[in-house]
Amino acid sequence: MLEKLQKYLPQKVRAWIYRVILSVQPLVVYYGLLQESEAGLWSMILGTVLGVGLAAANTSTKDPEES
């Protein structure tokens, strides 16, 4: 799963998504598509999913003694 995240969402794409989420959130609220609390929640969920995926993909699960 994590390999797929890196394959389909390379670092440049994830960085772009973070910027777009933060930029679009006020517009979504302004036009009434979401309430402010809902928009904040979705931003946090997307940030968490992308952030945890990135952290998990770049964290070794091997025992240091096995290296």
C-alpha positions in Angstrom: 0.0 0.0 0.0 2.7 2.4 0.9 4.7 1.7 -2.3 1.5 2.6 -4.2 1.3 5.9 -2.3 4.8 6.8 -3.3 4.3 5.6 -6.9 1.1 7.5 -7.5 1.8 10.5 -5.2 5.5 11.4 -5.4 6.8 14.1 -3.1 6.2 16.9 -5.6 2.6 15.9 -6.0 2.0 15.6 -2.3 3.5 19.0 -1.7 1.2 20.4 -4.4 -1.8 18.8 -2.8 -1.0 20.3 0.6 -0.8 23.8 -1.0 -4.0 23.3 -2.9 -5.9 22.0 0.1 -4.8 25.1 2.1 -5.7 27.4 -0.7 -9.0 25.9 -1.7 -10.4 25.5 1.9 -11.4 29.2 2.3 -13.1 29.2 -1.1 -15.1 26.1 -0.3 -16.3 27.7 2.9 -17.1 31.0 1.2 -19.2 29.4 -1.5 -21.1 27.4 1.1 -20.0 24.0 -0.1 -18.8 23.1 3.4 -19.2 24.6 6.9 -16.0 26.0 8.3 -15.7 23.2 10.8 -16.2 20.6 8.1 -13.6 22.1 5.8 -11.1 22.1 8.7 -11.9 18.5 9.4 -11.4 17.4 5.8 -8.1 19.3 5.6 -6.8 17.6 8.7 -8.0 14.2 7.5 -6.2 14.6 4.1 -3.1 16.0 5.7 -3.0 13.1 8.1 -3.5 10.5 5.5 -0.8 11.9 3.2 1.5 12.7 6.1 1.2 9.3 7.8 1.6 7.6 4.5 4.8 9.5 3.8 6.2 8.9 7.3 5.3 5.2 7.2 6.8 4.8 3.7 10.1 6.4 4.8 10.5 4.6 8.2 12.4 1.4 8.3 10.8 -1.6 10.1 14.0 -3.6 10.0 15.9 -4.4 13.2 19.1 -2.3 13.3 21.1 -5.4 14.1 20.0 -7.0 10.8 21.7 -4.3 8.7 
